[in-house]
Amino acid sequence: MTEQEYLTKLKSHIHWEEGMDDSMLPFYVSRAKKYVKSATGKEDEWLVIMVAGIMNDYRVSEKELGQALDSLTPFIVQEVYDDAETTDQQP
């Protein structure tokens, strides 16, 4: 997915309104891609959008940001588990 496609999906996900400052969104997408790749070994589109959305919503509070990212742990674990199962089933 291109950077512009990520930005468009992120804006849709967080209900971005015309005229709002979007200068930080590319940074959130970039950091989210790195976070997800580090956690899962790949760049899962849905997880990237979720992490970038959390970074946008909790951009000030470190404690709340950490708690919000921790809430994604089950989804990250499931993604890694699904990839391991898929890899094991391939001939």
PDB file with one MODEL, atoms N, CA, C and O in Angstrom:
MODEL        1
ATOM      1  N   MET A   1       0.847  -1.166   0.000  1.00  0.00           N
ATOM      2  CA  MET A   1       0.000   0.000   0.000  1.00  0.00           C
ATOM      3  C   MET A   1       0.899   1.238   0.000  1.00  0.00           C
ATOM      4  O   MET A   1       1.906   1.281   0.708  1.00  0.00           O
ATOM      5  N   THR A   2       0.535   2.229  -0.787  1.00  0.00           N
ATOM      6  CA  THR A   2       1.332   3.458  -0.860  1.00  0.00           C
ATOM      7  C   THR A   2       1.075   4.344   0.360  1.00  0.00           C
ATOM      8  O   THR A   2       0.097   4.162   1.086  1.00  0.00           O
ATOM      9  N   GLU A   3       1.966   5.294   0.563  1.00  0.00           N
ATOM     10  CA  GLU A   3       1.807   6.229   1.679  1.00  0.00           C
ATOM     11  C   GLU A   3       0.484   6.992   1.560  1.00  0.00           C
ATOM     12  O   GLU A   3      -0.218   7.195   2.551  1.00  0.00           O
ATOM     13  N   GLN A   4       0.155   7.411   0.336  1.00  0.00           N
ATOM     14  CA  GLN A   4      -1.087   8.162   0.141  1.00  0.00           C
ATOM     15  C   GLN A   4      -2.307   7.299   0.462  1.00  0.00           C
ATOM     16  O   GLN A   4      -3.277   7.791   1.040  1.00  0.00           O
ATOM     17  N   GLU A   5      -2.268   6.026   0.096  1.00  0.00           N
ATOM     18  CA  GLU A   5      -3.377   5.125   0.419  1.00  0.00           C
ATOM     19  C   GLU A   5      -3.506   4.951   1.933  1.00  0.00           C
ATOM     20  O   GLU A   5      -4.615   4.927   2.466  1.00  0.00           O
ATOM     21  N   TYR A   6      -2.379   4.832   2.614  1.00  0.00           N
ATOM     22  CA  TYR A   6      -2.417   4.752   4.078  1.00  0.00           C
ATOM     23  C   TYR A   6      -3.038   6.019   4.671  1.00  0.00           C
ATOM     24  O   TYR A   6      -3.883   5.938   5.562  1.00  0.00           O
ATOM     25  N   LEU A   7      -2.625   7.177   4.183  1.00  0.00           N
ATOM     26  CA  LEU A   7      -3.156   8.438   4.709  1.00  0.00           C
ATOM     27  C   LEU A   7      -4.658   8.550   4.464  1.00  0.00           C
ATOM     28  O   LEU A   7      -5.400   8.997   5.339  1.00  0.00           O
ATOM     29  N   THR A   8      -5.103   8.145   3.280  1.00  0.00           N
ATOM     30  CA  THR A   8      -6.531   8.189   2.960  1.00  0.00           C
ATOM     31  C   THR A   8      -7.318   7.267   3.880  1.00  0.00           C
ATOM     32  O   THR A   8      -8.361   7.655   4.407  1.00  0.00           O
ATOM     33  N   LYS A   9      -6.821   6.043   4.077  1.00  0.00           N
ATOM     34  CA  LYS A   9      -7.508   5.099   4.971  1.00  0.00           C
ATOM     35  C   LYS A   9      -7.496   5.587   6.413  1.00  0.00           C
ATOM     36  O   LYS A   9      -8.494   5.456   7.122  1.00  0.00           O
ATOM     37  N   LEU A  10      -6.376   6.148   6.851  1.00  0.00           N
ATOM     38  CA  LEU A  10      -6.285   6.662   8.214  1.00  0.00           C
ATOM     39  C   LEU A  10      -7.284   7.799   8.421  1.00  0.00           C
ATOM     40  O   LEU A  10      -7.984   7.834   9.433  1.00  0.00           O
ATOM     41  N   LYS A  11      -7.351   8.723   7.470  1.00  0.00           N
ATOM     42  CA  LYS A  11      -8.305   9.830   7.583  1.00  0.00           C
ATOM     43  C   LYS A  11      -9.735   9.312   7.649  1.00  0.00           C
ATOM     44  O   LYS A  11     -10.554   9.840   8.400  1.00  0.00           O
ATOM     45  N   SER A  12     -10.033   8.298   6.878  1.00  0.00           N
ATOM     46  CA  SER A  12     -11.373   7.703   6.909  1.00  0.00           C
ATOM     47  C   SER A  12     -11.631   7.045   8.260  1.00  0.00           C
ATOM     48  O   SER A  12     -12.722   7.162   8.819  1.00  0.00           O
ATOM     49  N   HIS A  13     -10.632   6.359   8.772  1.00  0.00           N
ATOM     50  CA  HIS A  13     -10.758   5.642  10.045  1.00  0.00           C
ATOM     51  C   HIS A  13     -11.000   6.598  11.219  1.00  0.00           C
ATOM     52  O   HIS A  13     -11.797   6.304  12.109  1.00  0.00           O
ATOM     53  N   ILE A  14     -10.322   7.724  11.214  1.00  0.00           N
ATOM     54  CA  ILE A  14     -10.442   8.650  12.342  1.00  0.00           C
ATOM     55  C   ILE A  14     -11.434   9.778  12.058  1.00  0.00           C
ATOM     56  O   ILE A  14     -11.506  10.743  12.819  1.00  0.00           O
ATOM     57  N   HIS A  15     -12.191   9.665  10.982  1.00  0.00           N
ATOM     58  CA  HIS A  15     -13.219  10.657  10.627  1.00  0.00           C
ATOM     59  C   HIS A  15     -12.625  12.061  10.514  1.00  0.00           C
ATOM     60  O   HIS A  15     -13.079  13.006  11.160  1.00  0.00           O
ATOM     61  N   TRP A  16     -11.610  12.164   9.683  1.00  0.00           N
ATOM     62  CA  TRP A  16     -10.917  13.425   9.462  1.00  0.00           C
ATOM     63  C   TRP A  16     -11.858  14.401   8.771  1.00  0.00           C
ATOM     64  O   TRP A  16     -12.579  14.029   7.846  1.00  0.00           O
ATOM     65  N   GLU A  17     -11.849  15.648   9.223  1.00  0.00           N
ATOM     66  CA  GLU A  17     -12.705  16.671   8.635  1.00  0.00           C
ATOM     67  C   GLU A  17     -11.875  17.634   7.803  1.00  0.00           C
ATOM     68  O   GLU A  17     -10.716  17.909   8.115  1.00  0.00           O
ATOM     69  N   GLU A  18     -12.482  18.137   6.749  1.00  0.00           N
ATOM     70  CA  GLU A  18     -11.831  19.091   5.854  1.00  0.00           C
ATOM     71  C   GLU A  18     -11.322  20.287   6.655  1.00  0.00           C
ATOM     72  O   GLU A  18     -12.022  20.813   7.521  1.00  0.00           O
ATOM     73  N   GLY A  19     -10.109  20.702   6.359  1.00  0.00           N
ATOM     74  CA  GLY A  19      -9.540  21.865   7.019  1.00  0.00           C
ATOM     75  C   GLY A  19      -8.708  21.556   8.253  1.00  0.00           C
ATOM     76  O   GLY A  19      -8.030  22.442   8.774  1.00  0.00           O
ATOM     77  N   MET A  20      -8.747  20.313   8.732  1.00  0.00           N
ATOM     78  CA  MET A  20      -7.944  19.953   9.901  1.00  0.00           C
ATOM     79  C   MET A  20      -6.487  19.801   9.474  1.00  0.00           C
ATOM     80  O   MET A  20      -6.207  19.411   8.341  1.00  0.00           O
ATOM     81  N   ASP A  21      -5.566  20.106  10.377  1.00  0.00           N
ATOM     82  CA  ASP A  21      -4.131  20.004  10.094  1.00  0.00           C
ATOM     83  C   ASP A  21      -3.719  18.535  10.050  1.00  0.00           C
ATOM     84  O   ASP A  21      -3.838  17.817  11.043  1.00  0.00           O
ATOM     85  N   ASP A  22      -3.238  18.101   8.896  1.00  0.00           N
ATOM     86  CA  ASP A  22      -2.845  16.696   8.753  1.00  0.00           C
ATOM     87  C   ASP A  22      -1.335  16.518   8.645  1.00  0.00           C
ATOM     88  O   ASP A  22      -0.863  15.485   8.169  1.00  0.00           O
ATOM     89  N   SER A  23      -0.583  17.510   9.079  1.00  0.00           N
ATOM     90  CA  SER A  23       0.871  17.469   8.904  1.00  0.00           C
ATOM     91  C   SER A  23       1.553  16.347   9.681  1.00  0.00           C
ATOM     92  O   SER A  23       2.640  15.919   9.293  1.00  0.00           O
ATOM     93  N   MET A  24       0.954  15.858  10.761  1.00  0.00           N
ATOM     94  CA  MET A  24       1.572  14.792  11.555  1.00  0.00           C
ATOM     95  C   MET A  24       1.169  13.391  11.096  1.00  0.00           C
ATOM     96  O   MET A  24       1.797  12.411  11.496  1.00  0.00           O
ATOM     97  N   LEU A  25       0.146  13.282  10.276  1.00  0.00           N
ATOM     98  CA  LEU A  25      -0.341  11.958   9.882  1.00  0.00           C
ATOM     99  C   LEU A  25       0.711  11.103   9.171  1.00  0.00           C
ATOM    100  O   LEU A  25       0.806   9.912   9.465  1.00  0.00           O
ATOM    101  N   PRO A  26       1.505  11.660   8.245  1.00  0.00           N
ATOM    102  CA  PRO A  26       2.544  10.825   7.628  1.00  0.00           C
ATOM    103  C   PRO A  26       3.537  10.268   8.656  1.00  0.00           C
ATOM    104  O   PRO A  26       4.006   9.138   8.519  1.00  0.00           O
ATOM    105  N   PHE A  27       3.853  11.056   9.673  1.00  0.00           N
ATOM    106  CA  PHE A  27       4.744  10.597  10.738  1.00  0.00           C
ATOM    107  C   PHE A  27       4.104   9.442  11.500  1.00  0.00           C
ATOM    108  O   PHE A  27       4.768   8.445  11.783  1.00  0.00           O
ATOM    109  N   TYR A  28       2.817   9.567  11.836  1.00  0.00           N
ATOM    110  CA  TYR A  28       2.122   8.497  12.559  1.00  0.00           C
ATOM    111  C   TYR A  28       2.092   7.213  11.742  1.00  0.00           C
ATOM    112  O   TYR A  28       2.283   6.126  12.287  1.00  0.00           O
ATOM    113  N   VAL A  29       1.853   7.330  10.441  1.00  0.00           N
ATOM    114  CA  VAL A  29       1.828   6.144   9.573  1.00  0.00           C
ATOM    115  C   VAL A  29       3.210   5.506   9.528  1.00  0.00           C
ATOM    116  O   VAL A  29       3.339   4.287   9.635  1.00  0.00           O
ATOM    117  N   SER A  30       4.234   6.320   9.370  1.00  0.00           N
ATOM    118  CA  SER A  30       5.606   5.810   9.316  1.00  0.00           C
ATOM    119  C   SER A  30       5.980   5.074  10.602  1.00  0.00           C
ATOM    120  O   SER A  30       6.524   3.971  10.553  1.00  0.00           O
ATOM    121  N   ARG A  31       5.691   5.684  11.744  1.00  0.00           N
ATOM    122  CA  ARG A  31       6.012   5.052  13.028  1.00  0.00           C
ATOM    123  C   ARG A  31       5.157   3.805  13.259  1.00  0.00           C
ATOM    124  O   ARG A  31       5.634   2.817  13.816  1.00  0.00           O
ATOM    125  N   ALA A  32       3.908   3.853  12.833  1.00  0.00           N
ATOM    126  CA  ALA A  32       3.022   2.695  12.993  1.00  0.00           C
ATOM    127  C   ALA A  32       3.522   1.521  12.161  1.00  0.00           C
ATOM    128  O   ALA A  32       3.484   0.380  12.621  1.00  0.00           O
ATOM    129  N   LYS A  33       3.990   1.784  10.948  1.00  0.00           N
ATOM    130  CA  LYS A  33       4.527   0.712  10.104  1.00  0.00           C
ATOM    131  C   LYS A  33       5.735   0.066  10.774  1.00  0.00           C
ATOM    132  O   LYS A  33       5.870  -1.158  10.775  1.00  0.00           O
ATOM    133  N   LYS A  34       6.606   0.887  11.341  1.00  0.00           N
ATOM    134  CA  LYS A  34       7.788   0.357  12.025  1.00  0.00           C
ATOM    135  C   LYS A  34       7.383  -0.446  13.260  1.00  0.00           C
ATOM    136  O   LYS A  34       7.938  -1.517  13.508  1.00  0.00           O
ATOM    137  N   TYR A  35       6.428   0.054  14.029  1.00  0.00           N
ATOM    138  CA  TYR A  35       5.949  -0.618  15.241  1.00  0.00           C
ATOM    139  C   TYR A  35       5.362  -1.983  14.892  1.00  0.00           C
ATOM    140  O   TYR A  35       5.693  -2.986  15.524  1.00  0.00           O
ATOM    141  N   VAL A  36       4.495  -2.019  13.889  1.00  0.00           N
ATOM    142  CA  VAL A  36       3.836  -3.271  13.497  1.00  0.00           C
ATOM    143  C   VAL A  36       4.847  -4.253  12.920  1.00  0.00           C
ATOM    144  O   VAL A  36       4.799  -5.442  13.234  1.00  0.00           O
ATOM    145  N   LYS A  37       5.755  -3.776  12.086  1.00  0.00           N
ATOM    146  CA  LYS A  37       6.764  -4.671  11.503  1.00  0.00           C
ATOM    147  C   LYS A  37       7.656  -5.258  12.595  1.00  0.00           C
ATOM    148  O   LYS A  37       8.009  -6.436  12.542  1.00  0.00           O
ATOM    149  N   SER A  38       8.015  -4.453  13.566  1.00  0.00           N
ATOM    150  CA  SER A  38       8.832  -4.940  14.675  1.00  0.00           C
ATOM    151  C   SER A  38       8.079  -5.978  15.498  1.00  0.00           C
ATOM    152  O   SER A  38       8.668  -6.956  15.958  1.00  0.00           O
ATOM    153  N   ALA A  39       6.783  -5.768  15.684  1.00  0.00           N
ATOM    154  CA  ALA A  39       5.972  -6.664  16.518  1.00  0.00           C
ATOM    155  C   ALA A  39       5.586  -7.953  15.808  1.00  0.00           C
ATOM    156  O   ALA A  39       5.486  -9.003  16.442  1.00  0.00           O
ATOM    157  N   THR A  40       5.368  -7.882  14.488  1.00  0.00           N
ATOM    158  CA  THR A  40       4.832  -9.048  13.773  1.00  0.00           C
ATOM    159  C   THR A  40       5.762  -9.608  12.705  1.00  0.00           C
ATOM    160  O   THR A  40       5.560 -10.727  12.234  1.00  0.00           O
ATOM    161  N   GLY A  41       6.767  -8.850  12.323  1.00  0.00           N
ATOM    162  CA  GLY A  41       7.659  -9.293  11.261  1.00  0.00           C
ATOM    163  C   GLY A  41       7.168  -8.922   9.877  1.00  0.00           C
ATOM    164  O   GLY A  41       7.818  -9.239   8.880  1.00  0.00           O
ATOM    165  N   LYS A  42       6.019  -8.249   9.805  1.00  0.00           N
ATOM    166  CA  LYS A  42       5.499  -7.804   8.511  1.00  0.00           C
ATOM    167  C   LYS A  42       4.669  -6.551   8.718  1.00  0.00           C
ATOM    168  O   LYS A  42       4.440  -6.116   9.847  1.00  0.00           O
ATOM    169  N   GLU A  43       4.228  -5.985   7.619  1.00  0.00           N
ATOM    170  CA  GLU A  43       3.451  -4.752   7.654  1.00  0.00           C
ATOM    171  C   GLU A  43       1.987  -5.079   7.373  1.00  0.00           C
ATOM    172  O   GLU A  43       1.558  -5.083   6.219  1.00  0.00           O
ATOM    173  N   ASP A  44       1.224  -5.352   8.424  1.00  0.00           N
ATOM    174  CA  ASP A  44      -0.197  -5.651   8.271  1.00  0.00           C
ATOM    175  C   ASP A  44      -0.978  -4.342   8.183  1.00  0.00           C
ATOM    176  O   ASP A  44      -0.920  -3.511   9.089  1.00  0.00           O
ATOM    177  N   GLU A  45      -1.707  -4.167   7.083  1.00  0.00           N
ATOM    178  CA  GLU A  45      -2.418  -2.918   6.804  1.00  0.00           C
ATOM    179  C   GLU A  45      -3.360  -2.510   7.940  1.00  0.00           C
ATOM    180  O   GLU A  45      -3.339  -1.360   8.380  1.00  0.00           O
ATOM    181  N   TRP A  46      -4.174  -3.435   8.409  1.00  0.00           N
ATOM    182  CA  TRP A  46      -5.155  -3.117   9.447  1.00  0.00           C
ATOM    183  C   TRP A  46      -4.467  -2.669  10.732  1.00  0.00           C
ATOM    184  O   TRP A  46      -4.873  -1.683  11.346  1.00  0.00           O
ATOM    185  N   LEU A  47      -3.428  -3.392  11.138  1.00  0.00           N
ATOM    186  CA  LEU A  47      -2.715  -3.024  12.361  1.00  0.00           C
ATOM    187  C   LEU A  47      -2.017  -1.672  12.221  1.00  0.00           C
ATOM    188  O   LEU A  47      -1.983  -0.892  13.173  1.00  0.00           O
ATOM    189  N   VAL A  48      -1.465  -1.391  11.048  1.00  0.00           N
ATOM    190  CA  VAL A  48      -0.812  -0.097  10.826  1.00  0.00           C
ATOM    191  C   VAL A  48      -1.823   1.035  11.000  1.00  0.00           C
ATOM    192  O   VAL A  48      -1.531   2.032  11.660  1.00  0.00           O
ATOM    193  N   ILE A  49      -3.001   0.886  10.415  1.00  0.00           N
ATOM    194  CA  ILE A  49      -4.034   1.917  10.537  1.00  0.00           C
ATOM    195  C   ILE A  49      -4.469   2.070  11.995  1.00  0.00           C
ATOM    196  O   ILE A  49      -4.648   3.190  12.476  1.00  0.00           O
ATOM    197  N   MET A  50      -4.639   0.954  12.696  1.00  0.00           N
ATOM    198  CA  MET A  50      -5.053   1.017  14.101  1.00  0.00           C
ATOM    199  C   MET A  50      -3.996   1.718  14.962  1.00  0.00           C
ATOM    200  O   MET A  50      -4.332   2.577  15.778  1.00  0.00           O
ATOM    201  N   VAL A  51      -2.729   1.357  14.783  1.00  0.00           N
ATOM    202  CA  VAL A  51      -1.651   1.970  15.572  1.00  0.00           C
ATOM    203  C   VAL A  51      -1.531   3.460  15.237  1.00  0.00           C
ATOM    204  O   VAL A  51      -1.380   4.284  16.140  1.00  0.00           O
ATOM    205  N   ALA A  52      -1.596   3.810  13.959  1.00  0.00           N
ATOM    206  CA  ALA A  52      -1.518   5.225  13.573  1.00  0.00           C
ATOM    207  C   ALA A  52      -2.695   6.009  14.149  1.00  0.00           C
ATOM    208  O   ALA A  52      -2.527   7.150  14.579  1.00  0.00           O
ATOM    209  N   GLY A  53      -3.874   5.410  14.158  1.00  0.00           N
ATOM    210  CA  GLY A  53      -5.042   6.065  14.749  1.00  0.00           C
ATOM    211  C   GLY A  53      -4.865   6.297  16.239  1.00  0.00           C
ATOM    212  O   GLY A  53      -5.219   7.356  16.757  1.00  0.00           O
ATOM    213  N   ILE A  54      -4.319   5.308  16.922  1.00  0.00           N
ATOM    214  CA  ILE A  54      -4.049   5.457  18.359  1.00  0.00           C
ATOM    215  C   ILE A  54      -3.016   6.554  18.591  1.00  0.00           C
ATOM    216  O   ILE A  54      -3.159   7.358  19.513  1.00  0.00           O
ATOM    217  N   MET A  55      -1.983   6.591  17.764  1.00  0.00           N
ATOM    218  CA  MET A  55      -0.965   7.635  17.912  1.00  0.00           C
ATOM    219  C   MET A  55      -1.577   9.020  17.722  1.00  0.00           C
ATOM    220  O   MET A  55      -1.201   9.970  18.408  1.00  0.00           O
ATOM    221  N   ASN A  56      -2.515   9.129  16.793  1.00  0.00           N
ATOM    222  CA  ASN A  56      -3.197  10.403  16.584  1.00  0.00           C
ATOM    223  C   ASN A  56      -4.069  10.762  17.787  1.00  0.00           C
ATOM    224  O   ASN A  56      -4.043  11.900  18.255  1.00  0.00           O
ATOM    225  N   ASP A  57      -4.827   9.810  18.279  1.00  0.00           N
ATOM    226  CA  ASP A  57      -5.754  10.074  19.387  1.00  0.00           C
ATOM    227  C   ASP A  57      -5.040  10.381  20.700  1.00  0.00           C
ATOM    228  O   ASP A  57      -5.500  11.218  21.476  1.00  0.00           O
ATOM    229  N   TYR A  58      -3.918   9.706  20.952  1.00  0.00           N
ATOM    230  CA  TYR A  58      -3.217   9.839  22.234  1.00  0.00           C
ATOM    231  C   TYR A  58      -1.852  10.501  22.060  1.00  0.00           C
ATOM    232  O   TYR A  58      -0.880  10.093  22.695  1.00  0.00           O
ATOM    233  N   ARG A  59      -1.778  11.491  21.226  1.00  0.00           N
ATOM    234  CA  ARG A  59      -0.490  12.098  20.888  1.00  0.00           C
ATOM    235  C   ARG A  59       0.149  12.871  22.037  1.00  0.00           C
ATOM    236  O   ARG A  59       1.326  13.222  21.948  1.00  0.00           O
ATOM    237  N   VAL A  60      -0.580  13.145  23.103  1.00  0.00           N
ATOM    238  CA  VAL A  60      -0.033  13.930  24.205  1.00  0.00           C
ATOM    239  C   VAL A  60       0.303  13.074  25.418  1.00  0.00           C
ATOM    240  O   VAL A  60       1.383  13.219  25.990  1.00  0.00           O
ATOM    241  N   SER A  61      -0.580  12.204  25.813  1.00  0.00           N
ATOM    242  CA  SER A  61      -0.423  11.441  27.051  1.00  0.00           C
ATOM    243  C   SER A  61       0.365  10.154  26.836  1.00  0.00           C
ATOM    244  O   SER A  61      -0.107   9.243  26.155  1.00  0.00           O
ATOM    245  N   GLU A  62       1.549  10.075  27.408  1.00  0.00           N
ATOM    246  CA  GLU A  62       2.378   8.876  27.261  1.00  0.00           C
ATOM    247  C   GLU A  62       1.732   7.657  27.902  1.00  0.00           C
ATOM    248  O   GLU A  62       1.736   6.573  27.318  1.00  0.00           O
ATOM    249  N   LYS A  63       1.179   7.824  29.094  1.00  0.00           N
ATOM    250  CA  LYS A  63       0.588   6.691  29.806  1.00  0.00           C
ATOM    251  C   LYS A  63      -0.608   6.132  29.041  1.00  0.00           C
ATOM    252  O   LYS A  63      -0.719   4.920  28.860  1.00  0.00           O
ATOM    253  N   GLU A  64      -1.502   7.013  28.591  1.00  0.00           N
ATOM    254  CA  GLU A  64      -2.679   6.560  27.854  1.00  0.00           C
ATOM    255  C   GLU A  64      -2.298   5.971  26.500  1.00  0.00           C
ATOM    256  O   GLU A  64      -2.918   5.008  26.050  1.00  0.00           O
ATOM    257  N   LEU A  65      -1.293   6.533  25.851  1.00  0.00           N
ATOM    258  CA  LEU A  65      -0.818   5.987  24.580  1.00  0.00           C
ATOM    259  C   LEU A  65      -0.311   4.571  24.792  1.00  0.00           C
ATOM    260  O   LEU A  65      -0.643   3.670  24.022  1.00  0.00           O
ATOM    261  N   GLY A  66       0.482   4.369  25.822  1.00  0.00           N
ATOM    262  CA  GLY A  66       0.996   3.032  26.133  1.00  0.00           C
ATOM    263  C   GLY A  66      -0.117   2.043  26.408  1.00  0.00           C
ATOM    264  O   GLY A  66      -0.071   0.905  25.940  1.00  0.00           O
ATOM    265  N   GLN A  67      -1.116   2.469  27.164  1.00  0.00           N
ATOM    266  CA  GLN A  67      -2.247   1.591  27.464  1.00  0.00           C
ATOM    267  C   GLN A  67      -3.037   1.258  26.200  1.00  0.00           C
ATOM    268  O   GLN A  67      -3.472   0.122  26.016  1.00  0.00           O
ATOM    269  N   ALA A  68      -3.220   2.249  25.336  1.00  0.00           N
ATOM    270  CA  ALA A  68      -3.958   2.012  24.093  1.00  0.00           C
ATOM    271  C   ALA A  68      -3.200   1.044  23.184  1.00  0.00           C
ATOM    272  O   ALA A  68      -3.802   0.148  22.593  1.00  0.00           O
ATOM    273  N   LEU A  69      -1.891   1.220  23.073  1.00  0.00           N
ATOM    274  CA  LEU A  69      -1.093   0.297  22.255  1.00  0.00           C
ATOM    275  C   LEU A  69      -1.092  -1.100  22.863  1.00  0.00           C
ATOM    276  O   LEU A  69      -1.143  -2.093  22.137  1.00  0.00           O
ATOM    277  N   ASP A  70      -1.034  -1.182  24.186  1.00  0.00           N
ATOM    278  CA  ASP A  70      -1.099  -2.491  24.849  1.00  0.00           C
ATOM    279  C   ASP A  70      -2.409  -3.207  24.548  1.00  0.00           C
ATOM    280  O   ASP A  70      -2.448  -4.437  24.501  1.00  0.00           O
ATOM    281  N   SER A  71      -3.480  -2.448  24.346  1.00  0.00           N
ATOM    282  CA  SER A  71      -4.774  -3.073  24.058  1.00  0.00           C
ATOM    283  C   SER A  71      -4.779  -3.791  22.712  1.00  0.00           C
ATOM    284  O   SER A  71      -5.649  -4.624  22.461  1.00  0.00           O
ATOM    285  N   LEU A  72      -3.819  -3.478  21.846  1.00  0.00           N
ATOM    286  CA  LEU A  72      -3.713  -4.151  20.545  1.00  0.00           C
ATOM    287  C   LEU A  72      -2.920  -5.453  20.618  1.00  0.00           C
ATOM    288  O   LEU A  72      -2.853  -6.189  19.633  1.00  0.00           O
ATOM    289  N   THR A  73      -2.326  -5.744  21.758  1.00  0.00           N
ATOM    290  CA  THR A  73      -1.493  -6.941  21.897  1.00  0.00           C
ATOM    291  C   THR A  73      -2.187  -8.215  21.426  1.00  0.00           C
ATOM    292  O   THR A  73      -1.559  -8.999  20.714  1.00  0.00           O
ATOM    293  N   PRO A  74      -3.444  -8.467  21.782  1.00  0.00           N
ATOM    294  CA  PRO A  74      -4.086  -9.701  21.292  1.00  0.00           C
ATOM    295  C   PRO A  74      -4.145  -9.779  19.764  1.00  0.00           C
ATOM    296  O   PRO A  74      -4.007 -10.861  19.194  1.00  0.00           O
ATOM    297  N   PHE A  75      -4.348  -8.647  19.106  1.00  0.00           N
ATOM    298  CA  PHE A  75      -4.408  -8.637  17.648  1.00  0.00           C
ATOM    299  C   PHE A  75      -3.030  -8.897  17.043  1.00  0.00           C
ATOM    300  O   PHE A  75      -2.912  -9.586  16.030  1.00  0.00           O
ATOM    301  N   ILE A  76      -2.000  -8.351  17.658  1.00  0.00           N
ATOM    302  CA  ILE A  76      -0.635  -8.570  17.188  1.00  0.00           C
ATOM    303  C   ILE A  76      -0.246 -10.030  17.372  1.00  0.00           C
ATOM    304  O   ILE A  76       0.331 -10.640  16.471  1.00  0.00           O
ATOM    305  N   VAL A  77      -0.556 -10.589  18.527  1.00  0.00           N
ATOM    306  CA  VAL A  77      -0.257 -12.003  18.785  1.00  0.00           C
ATOM    307  C   VAL A  77      -1.001 -12.887  17.786  1.00  0.00           C
ATOM    308  O   VAL A  77      -0.430 -13.840  17.256  1.00  0.00           O
ATOM    309  N   GLN A  78      -2.256 -12.579  17.531  1.00  0.00           N
ATOM    310  CA  GLN A  78      -3.044 -13.370  16.583  1.00  0.00           C
ATOM    311  C   GLN A  78      -2.450 -13.309  15.182  1.00  0.00           C
ATOM    312  O   GLN A  78      -2.420 -14.319  14.480  1.00  0.00           O
ATOM    313  N   GLU A  79      -1.978 -12.142  14.771  1.00  0.00           N
ATOM    314  CA  GLU A  79      -1.370 -11.994  13.451  1.00  0.00           C
ATOM    315  C   GLU A  79      -0.115 -12.857  13.339  1.00  0.00           C
ATOM    316  O   GLU A  79       0.089 -13.528  12.327  1.00  0.00           O
ATOM    317  N   VAL A  80       0.715 -12.843  14.362  1.00  0.00           N
ATOM    318  CA  VAL A  80       1.931 -13.666  14.367  1.00  0.00           C
ATOM    319  C   VAL A  80       1.556 -15.142  14.352  1.00  0.00           C
ATOM    320  O   VAL A  80       2.154 -15.925  13.613  1.00  0.00           O
ATOM    321  N   TYR A  81       0.585 -15.525  15.148  1.00  0.00           N
ATOM    322  CA  TYR A  81       0.124 -16.917  15.212  1.00  0.00           C
ATOM    323  C   TYR A  81      -0.428 -17.370  13.860  1.00  0.00           C
ATOM    324  O   TYR A  81      -0.103 -18.462  13.395  1.00  0.00           O
ATOM    325  N   ASP A  82      -1.258 -16.539  13.228  1.00  0.00           N
ATOM    326  CA  ASP A  82      -1.818 -16.882  11.916  1.00  0.00           C
ATOM    327  C   ASP A  82      -0.722 -17.056  10.873  1.00  0.00           C
ATOM    328  O   ASP A  82      -0.784 -17.973  10.054  1.00  0.00           O
ATOM    329  N   ASP A  83       0.280 -16.182  10.898  1.00  0.00           N
ATOM    330  CA  ASP A  83       1.390 -16.301   9.952  1.00  0.00           C
ATOM    331  C   ASP A  83       2.169 -17.587  10.177  1.00  0.00           C
ATOM    332  O   ASP A  83       2.584 -18.237   9.218  1.00  0.00           O
ATOM    333  N   ALA A  84       2.371 -17.959  11.431  1.00  0.00           N
ATOM    334  CA  ALA A  84       3.099 -19.194  11.741  1.00  0.00           C
ATOM    335  C   ALA A  84       2.320 -20.404  11.247  1.00  0.00           C
ATOM    336  O   ALA A  84       2.908 -21.340  10.706  1.00  0.00           O
ATOM    337  N   GLU A  85       1.004 -20.397  11.426  1.00  0.00           N
ATOM    338  CA  GLU A  85       0.171 -21.503  10.945  1.00  0.00           C
ATOM    339  C   GLU A  85       0.221 -21.603   9.432  1.00  0.00           C
ATOM    340  O   GLU A  85       0.345 -22.698   8.884  1.00  0.00           O
ATOM    341  N   THR A  86       0.125 -20.466   8.750  1.00  0.00           N
ATOM    342  CA  THR A  86       0.164 -20.444   7.291  1.00  0.00           C
ATOM    343  C   THR A  86       1.498 -20.968   6.786  1.00  0.00           C
ATOM    344  O   THR A  86       1.539 -21.744   5.831  1.00  0.00           O
ATOM    345  N   THR A  87       2.582 -20.554   7.414  1.00  0.00           N
ATOM    346  CA  THR A  87       3.918 -21.000   7.022  1.00  0.00           C
ATOM    347  C   THR A  87       4.071 -22.502   7.243  1.00  0.00           C
ATOM    348  O   THR A  87       4.660 -23.194   6.413  1.00  0.00           O
ATOM    349  N   ASP A  88       3.547 -23.007   8.352  1.00  0.00           N
ATOM    350  CA  ASP A  88       3.638 -24.437   8.654  1.00  0.00           C
ATOM    351  C   ASP A  88       2.837 -25.289   7.681  1.00  0.00           C
ATOM    352  O   ASP A  88       3.194 -26.443   7.446  1.00  0.00           O
ATOM    353  N   GLN A  89       1.769 -24.754   7.111  1.00  0.00           N
ATOM    354  CA  GLN A  89       0.895 -25.519   6.231  1.00  0.00           C
ATOM    355  C   GLN A  89       1.363 -25.517   4.788  1.00  0.00           C
ATOM    356  O   GLN A  89       0.877 -26.320   3.990  1.00  0.00           O
ATOM    357  N   GLN A  90       2.286 -24.645   4.428  1.00  0.00           N
ATOM    358  CA  GLN A  90       2.771 -24.591   3.055  1.00  0.00           C
ATOM    359  C   GLN A  90       3.696 -25.775   2.798  1.00  0.00           C
ATOM    360  O   GLN A  90       4.504 -26.138   3.653  1.00  0.00           O
ATOM    361  N   PRO A  91       3.569 -26.385   1.590  1.00  0.00           N
ATOM    362  CA  PRO A  91       4.415 -27.551   1.272  1.00  0.00           C
ATOM    363  C   PRO A  91       5.867 -27.203   1.089  1.00  0.00           C
ATOM    364  O   PRO A  91       6.684 -28.084   0.820  1.00  0.00           O
TER     365      PRO A  91
ENDMDL
END
